[in-house]
Every structure is written in structure tokens, then in C-alpha cells.
């Protein structure tokens, strides 16, 4: 069920009405839990059972961790949670990938290996709800959270429909306390929540899907047919597409939660204004990068055991972060590139000419390298990525021209990068408040008008649904 669909509207209107009409917080939570399971079942009903079993398992294991006085038993229950969650994630997300990789390796060695012809259907959102669920058992083990929460509260935390299928990855210590006590939004929260939802739809439907996606799909489908200008335009357009697609989803999720009185932390903070790669990862997909930092990078040693251990932890974290996005060596390559960027940056800090670069030059360099790193992320194969790279060097000898749509996409991306540079330290709500009532109404009217105009261009799923 897509946020940018009429089906979701038919789902949300009665849910939101019941949220206000039902008496008592317990009744509202029960309704939200049922609604969240219905929301997930709209994709593939049998996989709701998988979500329920995963939820029940982690809740029981967290209770056993909290009740155990033996450190050995606590570690055992945590290990069971890690093995079951990561095992389930590995089977559904990486089963086919591992079999195909093994078959390719056997073929390279001259061996014959033919695995059974089967297809594993990836449960939508499994990467997101697995990481969210793991944060609960790990935090109970660390003593950050207690296990006082009921099964209903925990089930709602895992399955709450705004963040269920594509994040943000809201940690248990943020959302669970909110579910424990009655939450009713005030007028400002409702209004700002729906403003964020509309802005998210605008980012997705108008900017990501209509402005940037056609050019990206066209060039990546047949990269050898396009010259230097069009290829560069396409890779910058993908930077715009993935940003507005996923930022749009995050704004929708945050806005829907806020309209019901819940707080979700922001997931994007003008990432293309970053002056370093570490700054980029503090601004891009913040919920994932903070999860990887807290539950992977720091346990691997972080920066506490010398530069060698730090570099290893950085690289391993980014490799796993890349693989989290999908079962492909191209995602691993993307993670390796960002891991290398972070290592080189840390090694060079304060000791080379990089320390004397102006903030504007650093921003431009980071944006350019991040954009180039998106190539393996978007490409379906190494051959396709190499073809895009050849196009960037002008090796295809194709006609060099930009039609109006290409030029518009490139101009918009340039406007975005330059514009947000001046807004990088201002939150959206403060920016919106500074516009004044007249400009706010005009902006919302233009947003609604744009959504109406482009509502017939197709209902494309959010990119991060595949992760």
C-alpha cells in the first residue's frame, strides 16, 4: 500500500477517524495495531504471520534477558535473538544471492553446481522492522530499556504503519515510551503533520518520479546510446531522485506519526550540503547511520583502540550498510566506496591540503564523490556501471545534446544544492513558520495543485521499499 495511492487514502481516513473517536488510549492502540497489520497484509497477507512471530520471539527473549541474573544466560538469549533475526533476514534477503554467488564461484573453478530452481519472495520492509526489533533486545540487554512494556505495545512499536516498510528506523527507546502513555496531538501537531505529508508526496511524485526518474531510467537502460553531457546529467539526476524519493517517504512517515501525536526523529538534514563524508552520514538516512553507529561501529571498537581498529570498524560498518540495502555485489561496492572515503578523510584530517580547502570547495567535492558513488548503487550490474563510467568520459561517441527536460532536471538539481546550502542550519518547521500565513497558504495550494496535475503519471513505489 503506497502513501501516494488512492488505496492508502481509503485506508487512512477511517483509521484516523477511529483514532479520534475511540474512547481510551488502550482502545486506540489496539485499533492502530490492527490497522498496521492490515496495512502490511495489503502487500502479502501470509507474511503478516512472519511479522507476528518475529515480534513475539523478540518480546519473549527481551523478557528473559531482563529476568536473568546470570550474565551467561543474558548473553545466550541475546545471541538467540541475533541469530534468529539475522538468520531470517539472511534467508529471505540473501538466500538467492548466496546460491547464485556459490554457483558462479563453482563455475569459475570448473565445478558444476546447479541449485534447485526456486524463488524466495522478499518480505517488504524486513530490513527495517528487523533492525527496529533488534534495537529493543539489545537495549534491554544493555540496560537502556526495561522490559516493562506489554506485548501489545511492543507489537505496535514494530508494526506501526508509518515506519513499518521503509523507515525511519525508530529505535525502541524513542517510540516505546510514547506508546506507554496516552498521546493526543494538539492543533499544531495535526496541521504540521499533514503539511509534512503533503511535502513528502510533492518530493516523491513531482520531483523524484516526474522530474528526475525518466532521465535516469532512460540513460541507465541504454548507457551506450548517450554522450558525456546526458550521462553526467543522469547521474546528477539520480542524486536528486534518490534524495527526494526517500526524503519524501520519510517526511510522509514523520508527518503521519505527528498527526497522531507521535514523534519520529528526522531522517534527512540537507545531506548534500555536507562538508565531509562523516558529516554526510550525520545528515543522510540518519536513522540507519545512527543504528549502524550504535549497534555495529561502536561494538566493533569504534575509535577507542587505535587507528587500525578504527579503520577496520569503519570499513566493516559501511560494507554491512551497503549489503543491508540489497543482495548484490554492487551494493557491497557502494559500501566499500563510502568506507574508503571515510578512512581517507580520517587519515587526512588536519595533515594535508584538505585542511585548507574552503567549506564551499569541500561541499562540492563531497557532493561530486557521493554522486559518483551512486553509480554502482543504481546500476544493475558491473557492466552497466562501467558503461555509465565510459559515458562520463565521453567514450560512447553519441550525439551531444540536452533537451528541455534534461536541462530542467540539471537546473533543478543545481538549484537544490545551492539553495539548501543557505538553509542547512534551519529546520523545516522553523523555515515554514518564517514564511507567514499568506505564503504558507500559497505554498500549500501550489503543493496540492502540483499533486493534482501529476497524480496521473503513475504510482511508482518508493525506492527504499526494495530494501
Legacy VTK file of the C-alpha trace (Angstrom):
# vtk DataFile Version 3.0
C-alpha trace
ASCII
DATASET POLYDATA
POINTS 467 float
0.000 0.000 0.000
1.710 3.173 -1.223
1.402 6.522 0.536
0.995 8.064 -2.933
-2.059 5.974 -3.793
-5.832 6.310 -3.531
-5.860 2.969 -1.680
-3.873 4.455 1.162
-6.292 7.381 1.358
-9.201 4.941 1.725
-7.234 3.153 4.457
-6.073 6.201 6.405
-9.308 8.215 6.570
-11.258 5.639 8.650
-8.162 4.817 10.725
-7.635 8.471 11.589
-11.331 8.925 12.301
-11.329 5.985 14.697
-8.191 7.321 16.354
-10.129 10.398 17.426
-13.464 8.690 18.121
-12.438 5.657 20.162
-12.570 6.157 23.935
-9.417 5.444 25.896
-5.767 5.011 24.983
-5.914 1.200 25.146
-8.659 1.095 22.502
-6.745 3.476 20.229
-3.578 1.390 20.486
-5.480 -1.799 19.709
-7.017 -0.144 16.658
-3.617 1.119 15.446
-2.139 -2.361 15.873
-4.917 -3.996 13.837
-4.684 -1.245 11.219
-0.915 -1.713 10.954
-1.305 -5.435 10.324
-3.964 -4.705 7.692
-1.597 -2.181 6.098
1.133 -4.841 5.903
-1.276 -7.554 4.748
-2.255 -5.413 1.764
1.093 -6.395 0.255
1.205 -10.126 1.054
-1.174 -11.459 3.754
0.774 -14.644 4.713
3.856 -12.621 5.656
1.894 -10.948 8.465
2.401 -14.241 10.313
6.153 -13.867 9.899
5.959 -10.345 11.340
3.899 -11.587 14.287
6.245 -14.488 15.047
9.293 -12.241 14.897
7.599 -9.784 17.257
6.569 -12.457 19.767
10.034 -14.046 19.745
11.887 -10.808 20.481
9.433 -9.745 23.175
9.806 -13.081 24.992
13.591 -13.066 24.646
13.813 -9.496 25.950
11.773 -10.527 28.997
14.101 -13.463 29.612
17.141 -11.210 29.285
15.723 -8.774 31.837
14.702 -11.553 34.253
18.039 -13.401 34.142
20.619 -12.670 36.816
23.282 -14.742 35.087
25.353 -12.815 32.564
25.906 -16.025 30.612
22.162 -16.607 30.240
21.608 -12.979 29.267
24.197 -13.312 26.515
22.655 -16.591 25.400
19.181 -15.054 24.993
20.648 -12.059 23.160
22.557 -14.413 20.872
19.338 -16.323 20.112
17.660 -13.031 19.176
20.564 -12.025 16.930
20.777 -15.429 15.242
17.021 -15.716 14.651
16.571 -12.165 13.381
19.675 -12.065 11.215
19.067 -15.651 10.084
15.562 -14.782 8.932
16.838 -11.631 7.228
19.661 -13.559 5.562
17.364 -16.306 4.279
14.765 -14.050 2.709
17.050 -11.271 1.531
20.271 -13.093 0.698
19.254 -16.716 0.049
19.095 -16.437 -3.735
22.140 -14.163 -3.781
24.279 -16.637 -1.830
23.213 -19.561 -4.018
23.945 -17.651 -7.209
27.307 -16.475 -5.854
28.256 -20.021 -4.908
27.226 -21.273 -8.358
29.346 -18.568 -10.030
32.318 -19.479 -7.832
31.966 -23.148 -8.702
31.779 -22.300 -12.399
34.947 -20.192 -12.112
36.737 -23.191 -10.554
35.476 -25.545 -13.243
32.992 -27.312 -10.992
29.370 -27.916 -11.846
26.771 -26.813 -9.330
23.099 -26.469 -10.225
20.794 -25.483 -7.392
17.068 -26.137 -7.367
15.013 -23.631 -9.302
13.171 -21.669 -6.649
12.426 -18.078 -5.826
12.374 -16.552 -2.367
9.923 -13.667 -2.091
11.432 -10.833 -0.067
9.021 -9.637 2.646
8.598 -5.912 2.203
10.239 -3.862 4.943
12.025 -6.825 6.545
15.309 -4.897 6.778
13.602 -2.023 8.581
11.491 -3.920 11.096
14.309 -6.388 11.836
16.684 -3.567 12.779
13.978 -1.823 14.805
13.167 -5.041 16.670
16.826 -5.807 17.348
17.263 -2.386 18.935
14.809 -3.473 21.653
16.522 -6.702 22.692
19.973 -5.078 22.551
18.817 -2.074 24.605
17.205 -4.336 27.208
20.463 -6.294 27.385
22.447 -3.061 27.832
20.043 -1.772 30.482
18.977 1.200 28.349
15.372 -0.080 28.408
13.393 -2.165 30.842
11.117 -4.979 29.742
8.042 -3.489 31.430
6.252 -2.959 28.119
3.285 -5.133 27.203
3.221 -7.375 24.155
0.617 -5.076 22.569
2.845 -2.028 22.994
5.847 -3.870 21.621
3.882 -5.254 18.658
2.657 -1.742 17.834
6.218 -0.406 18.069
7.418 -2.940 15.490
4.436 -2.759 13.131
3.312 0.892 13.391
2.356 1.528 9.768
4.004 4.932 9.145
7.506 3.464 9.578
6.882 -0.257 9.006
8.001 -0.827 5.426
10.640 1.846 4.730
11.549 3.523 7.975
12.707 5.693 9.506
14.237 3.049 11.791
12.766 4.394 15.020
14.655 2.914 17.963
12.785 1.262 20.780
13.994 3.753 23.388
12.392 6.565 21.364
8.988 5.120 20.435
8.229 2.637 23.237
7.901 5.275 25.996
5.496 7.202 23.759
3.254 4.150 23.414
3.079 3.627 27.161
1.263 6.854 27.973
-1.749 8.476 26.268
-0.795 10.654 23.326
-3.195 13.047 21.665
-1.942 15.622 19.192
-2.683 19.309 19.503
-3.818 21.539 16.649
-0.272 22.491 15.678
0.885 18.865 15.504
-2.048 17.854 13.319
-1.569 20.781 10.957
2.195 20.443 10.674
1.919 16.671 10.348
-0.308 16.929 7.288
1.907 19.677 5.844
4.877 17.302 6.079
2.822 14.556 4.455
1.907 16.814 1.514
5.502 17.987 1.179
6.664 14.366 1.168
4.216 13.498 -1.610
5.417 16.525 -3.582
9.039 15.374 -3.250
8.120 11.877 -4.392
5.533 12.400 -7.129
6.675 15.671 -8.706
10.434 15.837 -8.154
11.601 12.219 -7.853
9.148 10.489 -10.202
8.319 13.181 -12.772
11.399 15.370 -12.980
14.363 13.084 -12.286
13.344 9.431 -12.760
12.569 9.449 -16.536
16.039 10.702 -17.456
17.739 8.315 -15.030
15.812 5.287 -16.275
16.404 6.238 -19.897
20.188 6.590 -19.606
20.773 3.620 -17.303
18.704 1.368 -19.563
20.940 2.045 -22.596
24.039 3.912 -21.384
25.982 3.263 -24.592
23.495 5.421 -26.533
24.200 8.598 -24.586
27.081 11.008 -24.647
29.021 12.859 -21.998
26.515 15.637 -21.226
23.488 13.368 -20.930
25.348 10.831 -18.797
26.542 13.489 -16.356
23.027 14.882 -16.279
21.681 11.404 -15.485
24.000 10.724 -12.562
23.244 14.116 -11.002
19.557 13.428 -11.597
19.825 10.154 -9.703
21.286 12.066 -6.755
18.112 14.123 -6.897
15.815 11.158 -7.456
17.016 9.041 -4.549
17.122 12.016 -2.212
13.627 13.275 -2.971
12.218 9.742 -3.129
13.470 8.625 0.255
13.315 12.028 1.921
9.746 12.234 0.606
8.846 8.903 2.192
10.457 9.936 5.471
8.524 13.208 5.522
5.282 11.290 4.884
6.044 8.854 7.712
7.082 11.587 10.158
4.041 13.659 9.230
1.565 10.794 9.650
3.055 9.923 13.043
2.968 13.576 14.145
-0.688 13.907 13.136
-1.388 11.202 15.744
0.838 12.772 18.377
3.959 10.617 17.918
7.470 11.930 17.475
9.797 10.388 14.896
13.322 11.820 14.648
14.225 13.491 11.359
15.847 11.227 8.784
17.457 13.810 6.469
19.138 17.092 7.246
20.269 18.649 3.946
22.835 15.888 3.248
24.100 17.428 0.005
25.432 20.390 1.980
27.844 18.140 3.900
31.426 19.390 4.165
32.825 15.912 4.864
31.779 12.297 4.446
31.266 11.870 8.171
29.066 14.981 8.014
27.179 13.417 5.091
26.377 10.329 7.150
25.189 12.506 10.014
22.717 14.044 7.568
21.745 11.183 5.201
19.368 8.388 6.334
20.098 9.438 9.919
18.099 6.597 11.460
20.176 3.947 9.657
23.545 5.644 10.148
22.878 6.129 13.872
21.728 2.494 14.157
24.913 1.285 12.460
26.979 3.530 14.727
25.315 2.433 17.982
24.868 -1.276 17.274
27.755 -2.069 14.926
30.552 0.519 14.721
30.891 1.089 18.482
30.678 -2.647 19.390
33.379 -3.293 16.760
35.662 -0.967 18.699
34.818 2.423 17.252
37.703 4.835 17.667
38.814 3.538 21.056
41.563 1.091 20.018
43.925 2.909 17.688
43.752 3.922 14.065
43.999 0.384 12.628
40.973 -0.884 14.578
39.086 2.320 13.771
39.662 1.959 10.033
38.599 -1.688 10.165
35.430 -0.817 12.082
34.594 1.979 9.638
35.096 -0.191 6.581
33.212 -3.187 8.002
30.301 -0.964 9.074
29.960 0.591 5.628
30.273 -2.804 3.893
27.447 -4.179 6.028
25.485 -0.967 5.488
25.873 -1.449 1.750
24.802 -5.080 1.909
21.813 -4.093 4.070
20.471 -2.184 1.080
20.287 -5.243 -1.137
21.614 -8.656 -2.108
24.066 -7.532 -4.753
27.806 -7.047 -5.050
27.033 -3.581 -6.412
25.686 -2.541 -3.010
28.801 -4.008 -1.414
30.902 -1.916 -3.807
28.893 1.185 -2.869
29.506 0.467 0.825
33.204 -0.123 0.155
33.474 3.238 -1.612
31.937 5.079 1.327
34.072 3.125 3.761
37.153 4.154 1.774
36.005 7.794 1.699
35.635 7.809 5.489
39.029 6.161 6.055
40.852 8.538 3.705
39.096 11.512 5.268
40.053 10.448 8.789
43.645 9.771 7.729
43.961 13.162 6.027
42.252 15.347 8.627
44.487 18.240 9.603
47.573 16.886 7.874
47.170 17.684 4.168
45.935 20.364 1.838
42.383 19.135 2.584
42.543 21.091 5.841
42.943 24.333 3.864
40.043 23.825 1.450
37.178 26.270 1.872
33.797 24.922 3.051
32.321 25.537 -0.423
35.071 23.518 -2.099
34.675 20.709 0.445
30.907 20.661 -0.109
31.369 20.455 -3.860
33.948 17.675 -3.581
31.823 15.612 -1.199
28.729 16.034 -3.369
30.624 15.024 -6.505
32.105 11.878 -4.929
28.787 10.905 -3.330
27.128 11.310 -6.750
29.767 9.134 -8.422
29.345 6.517 -5.687
25.616 6.357 -6.504
26.539 4.760 -9.871
27.042 1.199 -8.542
24.081 1.733 -6.199
21.792 2.426 -9.184
23.414 0.149 -11.763
22.077 -3.381 -12.062
25.491 -4.862 -12.855
29.169 -4.053 -13.009
28.934 -3.916 -16.809
26.209 -1.288 -16.613
28.228 0.744 -14.104
31.266 0.551 -16.396
29.137 1.717 -19.330
27.965 4.706 -17.304
31.580 5.435 -16.370
32.575 5.305 -20.037
29.771 7.752 -20.833
31.069 10.152 -18.185
34.420 10.143 -20.013
32.759 10.747 -23.385
33.731 7.379 -24.835
30.383 6.480 -26.411
30.618 8.976 -29.292
26.887 9.563 -29.108
25.180 12.790 -30.066
25.698 15.562 -27.524
22.528 17.451 -26.744
20.238 18.152 -23.829
16.532 18.530 -24.435
14.435 20.781 -22.222
13.574 18.039 -19.705
17.230 17.142 -19.218
18.200 20.772 -18.815
15.342 21.325 -16.351
16.416 18.344 -14.236
20.013 19.525 -14.156
18.984 23.097 -13.331
16.690 21.907 -10.547
19.448 19.772 -9.030
21.802 22.741 -9.124
19.150 24.947 -7.544
18.577 22.376 -4.794
22.265 22.068 -3.940
22.808 25.832 -3.903
19.525 26.614 -2.166
19.824 24.163 0.715
23.346 25.428 1.414
21.741 28.550 2.848
19.181 26.503 4.801
21.468 23.810 6.224
21.154 25.084 9.787
17.396 25.720 9.704
14.759 23.063 10.333
11.733 22.762 8.059
9.252 23.798 10.731
11.204 26.980 11.529
11.547 27.772 7.843
7.815 27.248 7.285
6.961 29.392 10.309
9.051 32.281 8.945
7.030 32.402 5.723
3.970 33.950 7.298
0.348 32.885 6.927
-0.166 34.165 3.353
2.901 32.458 1.945
2.111 29.281 3.874
-1.363 29.083 2.324
0.041 29.848 -1.135
2.706 27.148 -0.757
0.175 24.534 0.354
-2.117 25.486 -2.534
0.722 25.082 -5.038
1.627 21.765 -3.430
-1.945 20.460 -3.784
-2.181 21.790 -7.345
1.086 20.090 -8.319
-0.039 16.804 -6.806
-3.331 17.029 -8.712
-1.571 17.778 -12.008
0.931 14.941 -11.656
-1.371 12.415 -9.980
-1.994 10.665 -13.301
1.670 9.988 -14.110
1.662 6.591 -12.384
2.060 5.225 -8.893
5.724 4.333 -8.535
6.791 2.533 -5.376
9.281 4.295 -3.155
12.838 3.172 -3.967
13.534 2.024 -0.422
10.623 -0.438 -0.496
13.046 -2.872 -2.146
15.431 -2.684 0.790
LINES 1 468
467 0 1 2 3 4 5 6 7 8 9 10 11 12 13 14 15 16 17 18 19 20 21 22 23 24 25 26 27 28 29 30 31 32 33 34 35 36 37 38 39 40 41 42 43 44 45 46 47 48 49 50 51 52 53 54 55 56 57 58 59 60 61 62 63 64 65 66 67 68 69 70 71 72 73 74 75 76 77 78 79 80 81 82 83 84 85 86 87 88 89 90 91 92 93 94 95 96 97 98 99 100 101 102 103 104 105 106 107 108 109 110 111 112 113 114 115 116 117 118 119 120 121 122 123 124 125 126 127 128 129 130 131 132 133 134 135 136 137 138 139 140 141 142 143 144 145 146 147 148 149 150 151 152 153 154 155 156 157 158 159 160 161 162 163 164 165 166 167 168 169 170 171 172 173 174 175 176 177 178 179 180 181 182 183 184 185 186 187 188 189 190 191 192 193 194 195 196 197 198 199 200 201 202 203 204 205 206 207 208 209 210 211 212 213 214 215 216 217 218 219 220 221 222 223 224 225 226 227 228 229 230 231 232 233 234 235 236 237 238 239 240 241 242 243 244 245 246 247 248 249 250 251 252 253 254 255 256 257 258 259 260 261 262 263 264 265 266 267 268 269 270 271 272 273 274 275 276 277 278 279 280 281 282 283 284 285 286 287 288 289 290 291 292 293 294 295 296 297 298 299 300 301 302 303 304 305 306 307 308 309 310 311 312 313 314 315 316 317 318 319 320 321 322 323 324 325 326 327 328 329 330 331 332 333 334 335 336 337 338 339 340 341 342 343 344 345 346 347 348 349 350 351 352 353 354 355 356 357 358 359 360 361 362 363 364 365 366 367 368 369 370 371 372 373 374 375 376 377 378 379 380 381 382 383 384 385 386 387 388 389 390 391 392 393 394 395 396 397 398 399 400 401 402 403 404 405 406 407 408 409 410 411 412 413 414 415 416 417 418 419 420 421 422 423 424 425 426 427 428 429 430 431 432 433 434 435 436 437 438 439 440 441 442 443 444 445 446 447 448 449 450 451 452 453 454 455 456 457 458 459 460 461 462 463 464 465 466
